[in-house]
């Protein structure tokens, strides 16, 4: 229900699923900033999908292909390593 909203992941749901299955979890739906990636991993996801974060930009949601610098990616990984 949060897909495309950029209002944050449902971390409670991610945690519940991760605690009840033995397969890898890919969290998707709601990522609005880079911190949400970290929150999803901390909640128990093995990976986080974030397409709107990298495609849409600004108040008008202009299409923009964007990707964080390698240093930002490393920072996210180090919080969840």
VENTACOR-V514377 format. One record per helix or strand of 3 or more residues. SS is the DSSP state (H for helix, E for strand). FROM is the first residue (numbers start at 1). LEN is the number of residues. Records with the same first field share a line. If there is no record, write none. Layout:
SS: FROM-LEN + FROM-LEN
//
This chain:
H: 11-8 + 34-10 + 51-5 + 70-10
//
